[in-house]
Amino acid sequence: MARRPTIKEVSKLAGVSFKTVSRVLNNEKNVSDETRRRVEQVVAELNFRPSLAARTLAGRKSFQVALLYDNPSPYYVYHLLAGAQDGCAKHGYRLLTQPVDSSAPALVPDVTALIDETHLDGLILSPPVTENAALLAELDRRGLPYVRIEPGLNRDQGRSVTIDDAAAAQEATAHLIAHGHRAIAFVTGPDTHISSVERLKGYRAALADKDVAFDADLVVAGDYSFDSGRRAARALLDRPAAPSAIFAGNDDMAAGALAVAHERGIAVPDRLSIVGFDDSDLAAAVWPPLTTVRQPVHELACSAADLLLDPQHIRDRLTFDTRLIVRASTGPAPRN
């Protein structure tokens, strides 16, 4: 087994002190750009990997952050974790991932125990954990840095990365209206997710903008899971006047609606158009592939890590663009 290079070797080859190498590795200030580049070059040439324990002992940091999530969509969670992991790795930090129940009374004590036991340097909060006022208050009291992904309430509290859910949903609904659809159903996510509230708002705004009457009976509750999309689609398609289009609040629910259409022999998009939200891997894997809103989940999570860990980052809030991806699940409204 090859011997691992040491910090002494890095120091010697770079022509700097141990302390300077440590400052570069810990991304501290008070190091000139030229010296930083020289140390980083030697580190790369030697493939030097400092041990987490040694870095922790050398300073007051644990070089660990945690991502808290509460979302039933495996595709969303996968890209969330991958993005946060990439962002943390770039800064030399280890990412701990923790599923939570954001509405549980024990959320705050459970998270504070995690902080105390692992000596976290910061937290990345994904929706709907981002909205838990008691948790945010506790983090502020402790002075522990955190970044919120897609906050809906009190957006100025802490650093955040976000998209405009309402505008994105309005564009998706307008796409259906432009194809002649008027009976457009909407499947919501959990009301604890502000994204669901905002997407419903965008759906209603598009209807109002195009003078399409809003029908509350065409709004059915889901929970961002595939099964809830199936249940919602069955309820909608059992109506005497079934909708000609279903806009689901995420791709998992849209795929559930598509499965019901297939079960009932309803041709998509000839008899029913379906739209999702996220542009997850699932959207392109089903048949026909889903028209959906692409939200950059990986980039949101990676940028959240950047905001948390980069001391030179001057912005507290970042907003990312979405894009409507038109595929084969939408088409003109049926004539009868």
Backbone torsions as a table, in degrees:
resi	resn	phi	psi	omega
1	MET	NA	132.4	-177.8
2	ALA	-66.9	143.1	179.7
3	ARG	-73.8	137.9	178.6
4	ARG	-77.0	134.8	176.3
5	PRO	-64.9	155.4	-177.4
6	THR	-112.4	165.2	178.2
7	ILE	-65.4	-27.3	176.7
8	LYS	-62.8	-40.2	178.9
9	GLU	-67.2	-39.4	176.9
10	VAL	-61.7	-45.5	-179.3
11	SER	-60.4	-44.8	-177.1
12	LYS	-65.8	-47.9	-177.1
13	LEU	-68.8	-31.9	179.9
14	ALA	-83.7	-14.7	179.6
15	GLY	70.7	35.3	180.0
16	VAL	-134.2	172.8	-179.5
17	SER	-79.2	164.2	175.7
18	PHE	-56.9	-41.5	-176.7
19	LYS	-62.1	-38.9	179.2
20	THR	-66.3	-42.0	176.5
21	VAL	-59.7	-43.2	179.8
22	SER	-62.0	-40.8	179.2
23	ARG	-63.3	-40.7	178.9
24	VAL	-65.7	-45.8	-178.7
25	LEU	-63.1	-33.1	-179.7
26	ASN	-92.4	7.4	177.0
27	ASN	56.6	39.8	179.2
28	GLU	-86.6	166.1	179.2
29	LYS	-82.6	-169.7	177.2
30	ASN	63.3	31.0	172.9
31	VAL	-128.8	127.6	-179.1
32	SER	-66.0	154.4	-179.3
33	ASP	-60.0	-39.6	-178.9
34	GLU	-64.6	-45.4	178.9
35	THR	-64.1	-42.0	179.8
36	ARG	-60.6	-44.6	179.4
37	ARG	-63.0	-39.6	-178.9
38	ARG	-65.3	-43.5	179.0
39	VAL	-65.8	-44.4	-179.2
40	GLU	-63.4	-34.4	178.2
41	GLN	-65.6	-44.5	179.2
42	VAL	-65.5	-41.7	178.4
43	VAL	-57.8	-43.0	-179.7
44	ALA	-68.3	-41.7	-178.3
45	GLU	-64.6	-37.8	-179.3
46	LEU	-86.9	-8.2	-173.5
47	ASN	53.9	45.5	-177.1
48	PHE	-76.7	131.4	177.6
49	ARG	-126.9	103.7	179.8
50	PRO	-67.5	142.3	178.9
51	SER	-72.7	143.7	179.3
52	LEU	-62.2	-38.1	-179.6
53	ALA	-63.2	-41.9	-179.8
54	ALA	-66.1	-40.0	179.2
55	ARG	-65.4	-38.5	179.8
56	THR	-65.7	-43.5	179.9
57	LEU	-66.6	-30.1	-176.6
58	ALA	-75.6	-17.6	-178.2
59	GLY	-144.2	-159.1	-177.4
60	ARG	-106.4	10.6	-177.8
61	LYS	-104.8	152.7	174.6
62	SER	-96.2	-15.3	-176.1
63	PHE	57.6	37.8	176.2
64	GLN	-134.7	135.3	172.1
65	VAL	-129.4	160.4	-179.1
66	ALA	-122.5	145.6	173.2
67	LEU	-109.7	123.5	177.7
68	LEU	-102.0	132.5	-179.0
69	TYR	-141.6	152.7	179.7
70	ASP	-149.8	82.2	-175.4
71	ASN	-149.8	131.0	-176.8
72	PRO	-79.7	-8.3	-176.7
73	SER	-82.8	113.3	-179.5
74	PRO	-65.4	-29.5	-178.6
75	TYR	-72.2	-43.1	177.1
76	TYR	-62.1	-46.9	-177.0
77	VAL	-63.6	-39.5	179.9
78	TYR	-58.5	-49.3	-178.2
79	HIS	-71.4	-29.8	175.6
80	LEU	-62.8	-49.7	-178.5
81	LEU	-66.5	-41.7	-178.8
82	ALA	-64.2	-40.8	179.3
83	GLY	-66.0	-45.0	179.0
84	ALA	-64.5	-39.0	178.2
85	GLN	-62.4	-44.5	178.8
86	ASP	-61.9	-42.2	-179.8
87	GLY	-65.3	-41.3	179.6
88	CYS	-68.4	-41.8	-179.2
89	ALA	-60.8	-35.6	179.7
90	LYS	-61.1	-29.5	-178.8
91	HIS	-102.2	6.4	178.2
92	GLY	76.6	27.2	-179.8
93	TYR	-110.6	151.8	174.9
94	ARG	-94.6	137.1	179.6
95	LEU	-101.5	125.9	170.8
96	LEU	-101.4	135.6	-179.9
97	THR	-113.8	137.3	-174.2
98	GLN	-138.9	108.3	171.9
99	PRO	-71.3	140.5	-178.8
100	VAL	-139.1	164.9	169.0
101	ASP	-103.0	105.3	-172.1
102	SER	-66.1	-17.4	-179.6
103	SER	-100.6	0.3	-177.4
104	ALA	-73.6	140.2	177.4
105	PRO	-59.6	-26.7	-176.7
106	ALA	-87.1	6.0	-176.3
107	LEU	-57.4	-51.6	-176.0
108	VAL	-63.2	-49.8	177.7
109	PRO	-63.2	-33.7	178.5
110	ASP	-66.3	-41.8	-179.2
111	VAL	-71.3	-40.0	178.7
112	THR	-64.6	-34.9	175.8
113	ALA	-64.4	-40.7	177.2
114	LEU	-61.2	-42.7	179.5
115	ILE	-62.5	-46.5	-176.4
116	ASP	-68.9	-37.4	-176.5
117	GLU	-75.5	-31.5	-176.0
118	THR	-108.6	-5.0	179.4
119	HIS	54.8	49.9	-177.3
120	LEU	-59.6	146.0	174.1
121	ASP	-90.8	-10.7	179.7
122	GLY	175.4	172.5	-178.2
123	LEU	-133.1	144.5	168.6
124	ILE	-111.3	122.9	-176.1
125	LEU	-109.6	123.4	177.4
126	SER	-102.3	159.3	-179.0
127	PRO	-68.5	143.6	4.6
128	PRO	-92.3	8.8	178.8
129	VAL	-59.4	-28.5	-179.8
130	THR	-57.8	-22.9	-173.6
131	GLU	-97.3	-0.4	-175.9
132	ASN	-76.4	103.2	-174.2
133	ALA	-62.5	-37.6	-178.8
134	ALA	-66.2	-38.9	178.4
135	LEU	-67.8	-44.4	179.2
136	LEU	-60.9	-40.5	179.4
137	ALA	-62.9	-40.0	179.6
138	GLU	-67.8	-40.6	178.5
139	LEU	-65.1	-40.2	177.2
140	ASP	-64.7	-39.8	179.9
141	ARG	-62.3	-39.3	-179.9
142	ARG	-78.3	-16.8	-176.0
143	GLY	72.7	24.2	-179.3
144	LEU	-86.9	125.4	-179.2
145	PRO	-63.4	145.2	175.8
146	TYR	-152.6	158.4	175.1
147	VAL	-129.8	135.5	-179.1
148	ARG	-102.0	131.4	175.1
149	ILE	-95.2	121.9	178.2
150	GLU	53.1	56.8	174.8
151	PRO	-71.8	148.1	177.1
152	GLY	-109.8	-33.6	-178.6
153	LEU	-108.9	148.6	177.5
154	ASN	46.9	55.3	-172.7
155	ARG	-64.6	-18.0	178.9
156	ASP	-83.3	-3.8	-178.8
157	GLN	-85.1	112.2	-179.7
158	GLY	76.3	177.0	176.3
159	ARG	-82.8	155.7	-176.5
160	SER	-155.8	157.1	170.4
161	VAL	-127.2	141.5	-171.4
162	THR	-156.6	172.1	169.3
163	ILE	-128.9	171.7	176.2
164	ASP	-98.4	90.3	-177.1
165	ASP	-62.2	-40.2	-177.3
166	ALA	-64.5	-46.1	-179.8
167	ALA	-63.9	-38.7	179.6
168	ALA	-65.4	-43.5	179.3
169	ALA	-67.7	-34.6	177.6
170	GLN	-64.0	-41.2	178.6
171	GLU	-64.6	-41.8	-179.9
172	ALA	-64.5	-42.4	178.8
173	THR	-66.7	-40.3	178.3
174	ALA	-62.1	-32.4	176.5
175	HIS	-60.9	-42.9	178.7
176	LEU	-67.9	-41.9	179.3
177	ILE	-62.9	-39.2	179.2
178	ALA	-63.4	-23.2	177.4
179	HIS	-91.4	12.1	174.2
180	GLY	92.0	1.5	-179.9
181	HIS	-75.4	137.2	175.8
182	ARG	-124.4	-34.4	176.0
183	ALA	-90.6	83.1	-175.3
184	ILE	-108.8	118.2	179.1
185	ALA	-88.9	155.8	176.6
186	PHE	-131.6	129.4	176.9
187	VAL	-104.6	116.3	-176.1
188	THR	-82.4	163.2	168.6
189	GLY	-92.0	-169.6	178.7
190	PRO	-63.5	143.1	-179.2
191	ASP	-71.3	-8.1	175.0
192	THR	-79.5	-13.7	177.4
193	HIS	-94.8	115.8	179.3
194	ILE	-61.3	-29.1	177.8
195	SER	-57.9	-38.2	179.1
196	SER	-65.5	-42.8	178.6
197	VAL	-62.2	-44.2	-178.6
198	GLU	-67.8	-37.1	-179.9
199	ARG	-68.9	-38.0	174.4
200	LEU	-62.9	-39.9	178.4
201	LYS	-61.0	-43.0	179.3
202	GLY	-66.4	-39.5	175.7
203	TYR	-58.4	-47.6	-179.5
204	ARG	-67.0	-35.8	179.3
205	ALA	-64.2	-39.5	179.1
206	ALA	-65.7	-42.1	177.6
207	LEU	-60.2	-46.5	-179.5
208	ALA	-64.0	-40.0	-178.0
209	ASP	-64.5	-31.1	-178.1
210	LYS	-103.3	13.0	178.2
211	ASP	58.4	39.3	174.6
212	VAL	-100.9	127.2	-176.6
213	ALA	-64.5	136.6	176.3
214	PHE	-83.2	130.0	178.1
215	ASP	-118.6	109.1	-176.9
216	ALA	-60.9	-24.6	179.6
217	ASP	-70.5	-15.3	179.1
218	LEU	-90.9	2.3	175.5
219	VAL	-104.1	116.4	-175.4
220	VAL	-122.3	139.3	-176.6
221	ALA	-78.1	136.0	170.5
222	GLY	-128.5	-171.2	179.6
223	ASP	-139.0	24.2	-179.8
224	TYR	73.6	11.1	178.4
225	SER	-105.1	157.5	178.1
226	PHE	-58.0	-46.2	-177.5
227	ASP	-62.4	-36.9	179.6
228	SER	-68.4	-30.6	175.3
229	GLY	-66.7	-38.1	176.4
230	ARG	-64.0	-46.2	-179.5
231	ARG	-61.9	-43.0	-178.4
232	ALA	-64.9	-42.9	-179.0
233	ALA	-64.4	-40.8	178.2
234	ARG	-60.5	-44.1	179.9
235	ALA	-63.3	-40.8	-178.6
236	LEU	-70.5	-42.0	-176.4
237	LEU	-79.1	-12.6	174.0
238	ASP	-81.4	-10.3	-179.8
239	ARG	-66.8	145.5	177.0
240	PRO	-56.2	-39.4	175.8
241	ALA	-110.9	86.4	-176.5
242	ALA	-72.5	150.1	178.4
243	PRO	-68.2	155.5	175.0
244	SER	-92.6	-8.9	179.5
245	ALA	-149.3	146.1	175.2
246	ILE	-126.2	123.5	173.8
247	PHE	-106.3	111.7	-179.7
248	ALA	-97.5	144.4	-174.5
249	GLY	-69.0	-10.4	170.0
250	ASN	-155.5	171.2	-175.3
251	ASP	-68.4	-33.6	179.5
252	ASP	-60.0	-45.9	179.4
253	MET	-69.5	-36.1	177.4
254	ALA	-63.6	-39.8	177.3
255	ALA	-64.9	-36.2	175.7
256	GLY	-63.4	-41.9	177.3
257	ALA	-64.1	-39.6	179.0
258	LEU	-63.6	-39.2	178.9
259	ALA	-61.8	-40.0	178.8
260	VAL	-66.4	-40.6	177.5
261	ALA	-59.1	-43.3	178.3
262	HIS	-63.6	-42.6	179.8
263	GLU	-58.3	-36.0	-174.3
264	ARG	-96.4	3.9	179.3
265	GLY	70.0	26.7	178.7
266	ILE	-91.3	116.3	-175.5
267	ALA	-70.6	130.1	176.8
268	VAL	-113.8	120.9	11.8
269	PRO	-102.1	9.3	-173.3
270	ASP	-60.0	-40.8	-179.4
271	ARG	-109.1	-20.5	-178.4
272	LEU	-149.2	127.0	174.1
273	SER	-98.9	144.5	-178.3
274	ILE	-133.8	134.7	179.1
275	VAL	-126.7	141.0	176.4
276	GLY	-115.7	-164.9	-179.7
277	PHE	-152.0	129.1	175.1
278	ASP	131.2	-40.6	-168.4
279	ASP	58.2	51.9	175.0
280	SER	-75.1	173.3	177.2
281	ASP	-57.7	-32.1	-179.4
282	LEU	-61.0	-35.5	-175.2
283	ALA	-59.8	-37.4	-179.5
284	ALA	-89.4	-11.4	-175.3
285	ALA	-88.8	-26.6	-179.0
286	VAL	-80.5	168.4	177.4
287	TRP	-128.2	129.2	-8.0
288	PRO	-69.6	154.6	179.4
289	PRO	-60.6	147.5	-170.9
290	LEU	-82.5	134.1	160.3
291	THR	-69.1	133.9	-172.6
292	THR	-158.6	166.7	174.4
293	VAL	-94.1	125.4	178.1
294	ARG	-86.6	115.8	170.6
295	GLN	-110.6	135.2	-172.7
296	PRO	-81.3	74.4	-174.8
297	VAL	-60.3	-45.3	-179.6
298	HIS	-59.4	-45.8	-178.6
299	GLU	-67.3	-37.4	177.7
300	LEU	-60.2	-47.7	-177.3
301	ALA	-69.2	-40.6	179.2
302	CYS	-64.1	-41.6	179.4
303	SER	-70.0	-29.8	175.0
304	ALA	-62.0	-41.4	177.0
305	ALA	-64.6	-39.3	177.7
306	ASP	-60.8	-47.1	179.9
307	LEU	-60.6	-36.2	-177.5
308	LEU	-73.9	-38.0	-167.1
309	LEU	-108.3	-17.4	-177.9
310	ASP	-89.0	108.4	-177.5
311	PRO	-67.6	-15.9	-178.3
312	GLN	-94.6	1.1	179.5
313	HIS	-72.2	124.2	-172.9
314	ILE	-97.9	-8.5	-177.9
315	ARG	-104.9	143.0	179.2
316	ASP	-96.3	-18.8	-177.1
317	ARG	-137.8	135.8	177.5
318	LEU	-126.0	134.5	177.7
319	THR	-117.2	131.2	-177.1
320	PHE	-109.3	148.7	179.5
321	ASP	-79.4	151.0	170.8
322	THR	-110.8	169.5	179.1
323	ARG	-149.5	135.1	176.2
324	LEU	-77.9	122.5	178.7
325	ILE	-104.2	109.4	-176.8
326	VAL	-90.1	121.4	177.7
327	ARG	-126.1	-157.7	-168.1
328	ALA	-86.6	2.9	-177.7
329	SER	-87.6	-2.2	177.5
330	THR	-124.7	147.0	178.3
331	GLY	-162.7	-173.0	-179.5
332	PRO	-60.4	148.8	176.9
333	ALA	-64.5	140.6	177.5
334	PRO	-61.9	149.8	-175.9
335	ARG	-79.4	-17.4	178.3
336	ASN	-140.9	NA	NA
